[in-house]
Amino acid sequence: MSTSRPFELLVIGDEILSGKRQDRHFPKLRELLAARGLSLARVQYLGDDRARLTRVLRELDPEAIVFSCGGIGATPDDHTRQAAAAAFDRPLRLHPGARELIAAHMAEIGQELTPERLRMGEFPEGAELIPNPYNRIPGFSVGDRHFLPGFPVMAWPMLEWLLETRYRVLFRESPPAERALRARGLNEGTLTPLLDAIERDFAGVRVFSLPRVDPEKRYVYEIELGVKGEIADTDQAGRLEAAFARLHDGVLALGGTIQPEAPDSGR
């Protein structure tokens, strides 16, 4: 397994897009990844539209590790299980292990085990189960595509279990290193040639630019500028420091000023 792969999140549900519910999965997954030195590459919000879900799942980056939250229930407005089966060209089958878990949960709560409830265990053929510590009803994985319930109380421990059991080899002791400064008096158009040169001249270093926009001070420019990159050895650490020094000196050479600390970014 590669030691560097992108992580992506799909948040599925009409209730998210309509505003009836607020998404909490994005900040939680970002937190779980950051604690392991990892980060998200992409987040998508999708409604309960089976055809669109199928297209999106088919077009995912083959290298990505994807977590999908929502739409795996048994009611008519849940389409994620069916979309996954169609996208991966696998028939939808009742998973024997899922059947046992659903039956155990129904017995615990004194409910009849009906065909409708067993739909929650119908997954693409060959799928692996993701244990659900809240009520036993599992999610499922097809390779590196992982499908979880929309409820945070269920999804979040399942996310953490997946990270710890499947992707520990990808963990880093710390996220990419970063150095930043706060520049005033220069706009992004003026700074762009400097930023381009830094990325060109320092292999493995990326720049970022986060302008602040104050509607009451329209042409007072203030930008958080920085460099970031993986620190695998002393050479890379040296390149990052050299890139930051070029950034610092370049801002001054262009006539900008540098403030003592970089603020929280805002637009």
URMOQUI-V506247 format. One record per backbone hydrogen bond with DSSP energy under -1.0 kcal/mol. CO is the residue of the C=O (numbers start at 1). NH is the residue of the N-H. If there is no record, write none. Layout:
co=CO nh=NH
co=CO nh=NH
This chain:
co=6 nh=65
co=7 nh=41
co=7 nh=42
co=8 nh=67
co=9 nh=44
co=10 nh=69
co=11 nh=46
co=13 nh=16
co=13 nh=17
co=14 nh=18
co=15 nh=21
co=24 nh=28
co=25 nh=29
co=26 nh=30
co=27 nh=31
co=28 nh=32
co=29 nh=33
co=30 nh=34
co=31 nh=35
co=33 nh=36
co=33 nh=38
co=34 nh=37
co=36 nh=172
co=42 nh=9
co=44 nh=11
co=46 nh=13
co=47 nh=49
co=49 nh=53
co=50 nh=54
co=51 nh=55
co=52 nh=56
co=53 nh=57
co=54 nh=58
co=55 nh=59
co=61 nh=64
co=65 nh=8
co=66 nh=146
co=67 nh=10
co=68 nh=148
co=69 nh=12
co=71 nh=80
co=75 nh=78
co=79 nh=83
co=80 nh=84
co=81 nh=85
co=82 nh=86
co=83 nh=87
co=84 nh=88
co=85 nh=90
co=91 nh=125
co=93 nh=123
co=95 nh=99
co=96 nh=100
co=97 nh=101
co=98 nh=102
co=99 nh=103
co=100 nh=104
co=101 nh=105
co=102 nh=106
co=103 nh=107
co=104 nh=108
co=105 nh=109
co=106 nh=111
co=112 nh=114
co=114 nh=118
co=117 nh=120
co=118 nh=121
co=119 nh=122
co=121 nh=95
co=123 nh=93
co=124 nh=127
co=128 nh=141
co=130 nh=139
co=132 nh=136
co=139 nh=130
co=140 nh=147
co=141 nh=128
co=142 nh=145
co=144 nh=66
co=145 nh=142
co=146 nh=68
co=147 nh=140
co=148 nh=70
co=151 nh=154
co=151 nh=155
co=152 nh=156
co=154 nh=158
co=155 nh=159
co=156 nh=160
co=157 nh=161
co=158 nh=162
co=159 nh=163
co=160 nh=164
co=161 nh=165
co=162 nh=166
co=163 nh=167
co=167 nh=170
co=168 nh=171
co=177 nh=229
co=179 nh=227
co=181 nh=225
co=182 nh=259
co=183 nh=223
co=184 nh=257
co=187 nh=191
co=188 nh=192
co=191 nh=195
co=192 nh=196
co=193 nh=197
co=194 nh=198
co=195 nh=199
co=196 nh=200
co=197 nh=201
co=198 nh=202
co=202 nh=205
co=206 nh=228
co=208 nh=226
co=210 nh=224
co=214 nh=217
co=217 nh=220
co=221 nh=185
co=222 nh=212
co=223 nh=183
co=224 nh=210
co=225 nh=181
co=226 nh=208
co=227 nh=179
co=228 nh=206
co=229 nh=177
co=233 nh=237
co=234 nh=238
co=235 nh=239
co=236 nh=240
co=237 nh=241
co=238 nh=242
co=239 nh=243
co=240 nh=244
co=241 nh=245
co=242 nh=246
co=243 nh=247
co=244 nh=248
co=245 nh=249
co=246 nh=250
co=247 nh=251
co=248 nh=252
co=249 nh=253
co=250 nh=254
co=251 nh=256
co=252 nh=255
co=257 nh=184
